[in-house]
Amino acid sequence: GENVEQHPSTLSVQEGDSAVIKCTYSDSASNYFPWYKQELGKGPQLIIDIRSNVGEKKDQRIAVTLNKTAKHFSLHITETQPEDSAVYFCAAENTDKLIFGTGTRLQVFP
Amino acid sequence: DADVTQTPRNRITKTGKRIMLECSQTKGHDRMYWYRQDPGLGLQLIYYSFDVKDINKGEISDGYSVSRQAQAKFSLSLESAIPNQTALYFCATSDWDTDTQYFGPGTRLTVL
């Protein structure tokens, strides 16, 4: 079955700097890769996703890149703000189910 | 997401008790999921249902059961709760033609 690894587990950045979170997956049949943001006391919310026929997708300060050959994908947040502080999860779709990474706790310091 | 609601939001119970967690959605989605979240382990799939007559086991179904009472309702039961089932539980929904899942606010369950 699919296995998703996510790094780092924690990430601290200064406000205005960029943050990068990386994930690798094992099943080459996976073709949908969403990223979720979870704020304290809330459920995960989708922030961006990418499909295997696209190499990069951008939405304002957030971008995701996908390398199907290497089986890894990354989340890039530019010009970080304190409200970006949260736990971020990557996931890979496999047989109509999402397999999640273990999460990255991002802290943005003013 | 207010379209997916979970009750209760918090529950403390004792070992051996039967517990039911409920999930309702107004999104009109056919697919519903139950996940468990433990610190450092991400989200693990317990059970999922693609329509009212369909129930499937996920990665960690032992000790849990589910009931899909209607398209909009999906309940998770712990027949005899044990302390290592202490965790955050999330319900999620998705439509048949998209992989995007929408999560409820979660239930924090503590088993003493």
Contacts between the chains, C-beta under 8 A, distances in Angstrom:
chain1	res1	chain2	res2	distance
A	6	B	42	7.6
A	9	B	40	7.2
A	32	B	99	4.5
A	34	B	99	7.2
A	34	B	100	6.7
A	34	B	101	7.8
A	36	B	103	7.8
A	41	B	105	7.8
A	41	B	106	8.0
A	42	B	105	6.0
A	42	B	106	7.4
A	43	B	1	7.0
A	43	B	4	7.6
A	43	B	90	5.4
A	43	B	92	7.8
A	43	B	103	3.4
A	43	B	104	5.4
A	43	B	105	5.2
A	43	B	106	5.3
A	44	B	43	7.2
A	44	B	90	7.3
A	44	B	103	4.9
A	45	B	1	7.1
A	45	B	103	7.0
A	46	B	100	5.8
A	46	B	101	7.5
A	46	B	102	7.6
A	49	B	99	7.8
A	49	B	100	6.9
A	89	B	42	6.2
A	89	B	43	6.7
A	93	B	99	4.9
A	96	B	31	7.9
A	96	B	50	7.4
A	96	B	99	7.7
A	97	B	33	8.0
A	97	B	45	6.1
A	97	B	48	6.6
A	97	B	58	7.3
A	98	B	45	7.7
A	98	B	99	7.2
A	98	B	101	6.2
A	100	B	42	4.4
A	100	B	43	4.3
A	100	B	44	7.7
A	101	B	42	5.8
A	102	B	40	6.1
A	102	B	41	6.1
A	102	B	42	4.2
A	103	B	40	7.6
A	103	B	42	5.3
